[in-house]
Amino acid sequence: MIYKLRLLKLNCYRQNEADGDEIFIKYQNKRVWPLNSKYQKLNEGSAKLNLDISGIEKESMVTLELWDYDLFTPNDMLGTFSMLVNERGGPFTTDLKRDMGTDDSKYSIEWEVS
């Protein structure tokens, strides 16, 4: 069975940088959001994603990477979102999993499966 994963909203509860994070999302080593710019500035609050990932097989673990864009230094990976796609429904919420000691940001992502 093949599913479509729809990413609905990215929630920021605590940003990494005091003036807000310059966020982008990667899937399978490709930038998938935002589509028309290098990043989206995000403070505490949320951003609508409206992004579909098609062709996901049942029981697949989909991993998205959340990155912070940096102009003069390498971009920083803030962490990953892992979503088990095993049934239609939603919306579901997944928290950002961070590497130990990288920063103290807190994000979640809302998604559904069709």
Phi, psi and omega in degrees: 000137182249135182241166172242127177264123178250121176271121187265308189207142173253123181253131176249118178262329178207117181279162181281320183255143185302324182267012179105157180263148174259093195265142164215159183242137176241145174224126182053047177065017177236138176291125182244346179203140354287158185279326189250014178205169181289330182199171170236129178290132183218124170258190175304130184143206182218161177229133175286136181259310182046056183236130179252137171241113186262165174077030180270123179282150178304142181071017178276143173261115179261127180242125176250144177253134176257124185240152172249121182286134175234135184283315188254348179235167178301146177299151182253127173279119181280332180159192183229154170248129177242128183231124176274118181262099183227358177198156176285146176144193181126184006283150176246161177230135178233132178277152176291131174261120183256153170289145182301129173080005183284316179190184180241025179290157178221120180227156169221162179231138177257138185207164176215165183235134175228000000 
